[in-house]
Amino acid sequence: MIYAYLTTCLILIVALFCLYRFTDLKNRPYVFQAILIFLLALSTVARIYQYNTTMGIDADEAMGGVNSWSLAHYGLDYFNNTSHPVYLYAWGSGMNILYPLLAAPFVKIFGLSIVVYRLPMILIGIISIYFLAFTMLKSQWSNWALIIYTAAFGLSTGLITTSRWAVESNLFPALMVTTVSLTILFTHFKRQWLFLMINLVLALSAYAYSNNWFFLAFLVLGWLVYSGFHQLASIRTIIVTLIGYLVIDWPLALFMYVNYICHHQINVLGLTITKMATSRGGSQFVFSNGGGVKAIFNNLPKTLDVLLAGNGGFLKSGLPNYGILPPLMLLAGLTGLILICWHLFDPLHALMVIMLMANLPTVLMIVPNNTHLNALTVPVLYLASYAFTSIPTHWLKSGALTLIILIFTSFSYRYLVTYHQDLTANTETPTELIVLLKSANKTKHPIYVTTNYTFTLFSNPISPSEFHKTAAKVSPAEFINYPYYAQYHLISDIPQRLPKNAILIIRKGTNLSNAYQQGFHVQKSNTYYQELTR
């Protein structure tokens, strides 16, 4: 954990150096400097504070970690046992590859742990906020605009939540913040290479979260049409941009071809275009089970419920009444949309409106939860910030800043206190299980554990070849479950016959009568799990 804090401190020092060395920050009022640095520091603390203990490990997070470890050590998709995948096989219905790939160097150097696997997500979230502040300073934004936008993005409940745990889709909002930052620079300096950088980030974002492919398609189309119509980019630059999208994203186009048309895995130029066991479309699209247009319209009130009540179904991706965007920020965002519609000649404003409108297919067609709607976070935050900065008096702007900080403070209390038990153990797997598994693994005895195979692999990864050699033979499915592999047996109830040298790691509340009858006794008793041996 110490290297996580040291790395963050180093980034903070470098960021402050860049802000003072390469912008006019030092020439601005001292009060403004103090407030901005305070907001950046608070944004940092909000993301890194006890990030390894305030939430248990998630099953998708563990799955991503195992694949990241496999990519780091073998260059293989762990569960498909193929090299250079463009999309991970994972559960059988796939997982986006960008974050596991970015985390692979960290895992290679420091080993696989919750501290290590979450760290890149946290650092990317922190750097995206610092870069936003840097670009606003570089582009000569007003003091109040800098403070409001930094507070809104840095203390956003949605952006904080997605930074603190490492399911691969959480990378997407930070990439959209980076897109905003690059557009700020492009709007100010009008350099064609900045236009290319904006589109480079958008092209790479397709590898971050497949649920947002519709969003990205409409966003890119709208942005390129707007840019061409308003002559923001030359014809040559737009052609280069289109070639760039083709060069970067053609494997994903082939991925859709393989999984929806030809249904055969292929290898092209050394890349594996993975054929999934099944598509998640059946559980993602509202019309997958019929209903057509009616199903789409019925989805709207459900989406509004998720947005207004923060009722996304999973505490890990958003707390009740906060979600990805608290209701007050949604209201401010709506106000900002009305105000900004009169200023769409500004490329940055136009991009934010296009980004908001590009969410329409997701809102209409995708089953709503906080993760599925994460592409809404950045445009709404921008519009809300625009509304706050449009307030005419300094006193009212101070009130808006206070409101943002109060929302953050209230959210922090609920995250760290009110929902602490639910986040650490009730809705997620307690991290103490990983400690018990690491200890038991040293014995090489059979281990019977009440959990999912992803957690045992995360705690003690083995080579893909060894896993496939020893694992149970299972049928392809949307969510494949392996009941055993190597020395591990994944159980829900204690078997009536156990090996004499078996180690049981059992969630408290499980009936232990079968274990006691076979001569097992409690060796270790932790908060949520207990270890039994003969």
C-alpha positions, 0 to 999 in steps of 0.5 A: 500500500505504501507504494500506492501512496508514494506514487500518488504523492509523486504525481501530485508533486509533478502536477503542481510543478506543471501547473506552476511552471507551464501555466499562469497559476502563479500570477493569479490571486493567492486565494484562488491558488489556495482554493484550487490546490485544496480542491485538487488535493481533496479530489486526490484523497477522495479517490485514494483514501483506504481504497483497498479496504472500504469496498470488498472485491467484486467478481468482475474485478477479480475476473479482470485481475486474473486476465491482467495477470495472464496478459502480463505473464503469458500474453494470453486470454486466460479463459480462452487460452489464446494470444493477443485477444482484442476482447477477453473471453472471461465468463463466456460472454466477454470482457473489455480488454483496455483496462486489464491491458493497462494494469498488466505492467503494474501486475507484472512488477508488483504482483496481483493484489487488490491494492495493485489492480485498483491502483491504475484506475485511481491514478488515471482518475486523479490524472484526468482531473489534474489534466482538466485543471491544467488545460483550463489554466492553459486556455486562460479560463476565469478563476471562478470557472476553474474553481467550479469545473474542478470542484464539479468534476473532482468531487463528482460522486460518479467519477469518485465511485468509478475511480475507487474500484477496478471493473474494466468499464469504470475506465470510460468516464475518465477517458471522457474527461480527457476528451473534454480536456483536449477539446478545451485546448483545441478550442483555445489553440486551434491546432490540428494535432489536438483534433487528432488527439481528441479522436485518438482518445475516442477511438481507444475508448471503444476498447474500454466499454462495449456497452457504449459503442452506440454512444461512441458511434453517434458521438464521433459522427456528430463531432466530425460532421460539426467539425467539417461544417464549421471548418474546425478541421481541414479535409486532410485532417478529417481524412487522417482521423477516419483512417485512424479510426479504421486502423485502431478499431477494425479488430472490434468491427471483426469482433462483431462480425465473428460473434454476430455473423460468421460465429467462428473464432479467427486470427488476423495479423496475430490478433485473436478475434474471440468467439464468445460462448454467448452474447450479453445482448440478451441481458443488456438490450430491453427488446431482446425478449420481445416487446419492440417499441413498447419495451423501449418506451417502458425503459424510459421511466426505469432509466429516470428512476436510476438517474433520479433515485440513484437506484442502480441496483449495485452500491459499488457503482452508485449509492442511493440518492447519489448514483452517478449524478445527484438530482441537484446536479441533474437539475443544474445540468438541465439548466446548463443545457438550456443556457448553452444552446445559445452558444453552440458556435463554441466547439467545446459546448457543441461537443458536450451537447453532442455527447449528451445527445449521443446517450439517447440510444443507450437510454432507450435500448440498454437496461439501465443501471449506473454502469450502463449510463456512465457515458452521461456523467461527463456531459451532465457535469459539464452542463451543470458547471456551465450553469453554475458559472453563469450565475451573475454574482460572486456570492451566488457562485460561492453558494454553488461551490458550497453546494458541490462540497456539501454533496461531496461531504454527505456522499463521503459520510454515507460511503465510509460510514452508512454503507460501509458494512454493505460495501465491504461484506454484504454486497461484495466479497470481503477482502479477508477471504483473499488473505485466508486463501493465500495462507491456505494455498501454501499447504498444497492441501485440497481447499474447499471454499464457499466462493466463486472461482475468480476469487481463488484465482485472484488470490493464487493465480496459476498458469492458464494451461494448468487451469485448463488441464485441471478444471472441470469440463463445463459447457459454454454459457453467458456466465460459466462456473467452474466447480473445481480446478487444481486443489480448489473446490468451490462449494455452496454447502459442505460435502458429506465426504471430505479428504482428511487433509482438506482445508475448509474456508467457509462463510459464516452462517453456513451450516457446519454440521457435516464438517463437525461430523467428519472431525473438522474444527474451527482453526481460524475465525475472522469477521466473515470467514472461518477456516476449519481443519481436522 
